Amino acid sequence: MDISFYTASVGAQQQQTRLDVHANNIANVNNYGFRARRPNFQNLMTNEVRGIERTVQRGVGAVMESNQVDLSPDFAYTGFWGTERALDYGVNGNGFFALYDPVSGQISYTREGSFTLSNVVETVQPEIPEDAAEGDVAPEPQTVTTWYLSDGNGRYVLGTDGGRIVVADPVNDIYVGNPLPIGIFDFQNHDGMLSEGLSGFIPVEKNGQVTLGEGKLVQGYLELSNTDYAYEMTKVIETQRTFQYNIRMIQTSDEITTTVNNLR
């Protein structure tokens, strides 16, 4: 079988994968805080073929090496949507919100700041007064409810001190218009961050140590997806055309092979 057959088959398969990436970006065009992915391709193994006048390169196609999240410094194509909701926050500039999962102990990062309140009810035994006499009745346990800022999925939003954010008065303190001490965190390098859910990220070793981000907290707004619909549709059409060319090459290569076999 001619090498063009295998080159085209690999190309068609990779274009299908590429199409999935752009389709996922389009599907999340209206999801707050979503970061689009950009497929990156590289050549597969190549070798040199000596010709009459010069040496030419012969390759066996290309492969989609990665589909990195678009975390460019300027976060292109983004904007904010005003919600007038006190628990909605955005990051104007670089940085992420940090979410702590008490079950797994994992900290993930996101640009999506649609938060809510989560309460933890605990039974606390009051301390016995030092001047209590023998035979005095011990004070009864008290039920204490603590309110934390969370993402509504069991994870807590971390504050500027790296701890959970306690809301002393969930009825009044939230709606005075003053932002809570929500932390904005960032990394020196964004390359290779793993996706978690629709708009979350998990850092890897090469991202470096977490630091405080330079972005500013914006209350009452949510960040829009950075998916550029026109760009993604252009890439979908381009991918479909490339897929068709690869399929046509497979068909042509098969026809050539069939002709050669019939000559024997």
C-alpha positions, 0 to 999 in steps of 0.5 A: 500500500502506498505511503500516501494512504497511511498519511491521509488516514492519519490526517483524517483521524486527526482532523476529526479530533481537531473538529471535536475541539472546536465543537466543544469551544462552540458548545461552551460559548455561553458558559461563564468563565470558559476558556477555549482550547487551541489545537496544536499540530506537529509533523510525524516522522520525516526522512530525506529522499535524494532527488536528481537535483536536490534532496526533498523531505518526505513525511508521514503526516501530522498529529495533533500534539496538544489542545492547550487552553487559551490563557493568553496574558490579555485573555482575548475576546473576553468581557463581563456580564452585569448580573447585579448579584452580590455573590457574582464576581469576576477577575479584571486582569490575570488570575484565578479564583481558588476552590478547595474540595474538603473531600479530596483535599484538592485545590482547583482554579477557575475564572467563573465566579458565580458563588453561593453560601454553604453552611456547616452545622457543628455541635460545640461543648462550651467550656466549664467556667473556672469558678464552677463548683463541684456538682454544678450542672455542665453547660449543654452543648450548643449548635453553631452554624458557620457560613462559608462562601462556596461554588455550590458544588461542595467546594469552598472559595479561598480568601486572600489568606489562603483559608476558607471565607467565613461570612459572619452575617449571611443576611446583611454582610453580603449585600453592603456592596463591599467585596469579600476578601476573595483571593485572586491567585496566579501562576508564572506559567499557564502552559499545560494546566489541566482542565477540570469540569467546564471552567476549572483548572488544575496546575501541574509542576511546570506551572510553578508556585501559586502566587497572588494574582494582579487581577482586580476583583469585580463584584456583580459581574461574571466573565464571559467565555473567551470563545470567538464564535466567528473564529471557531466557525471558520476553523470548523469549515477549514477542518471539514475541508481538510478532512475531505481532502484526506478522504479524497487522497485515501480514495485516490491511493486505493484506486492507484493500488487497485490499478497496479494490482490489476496490471499483474 
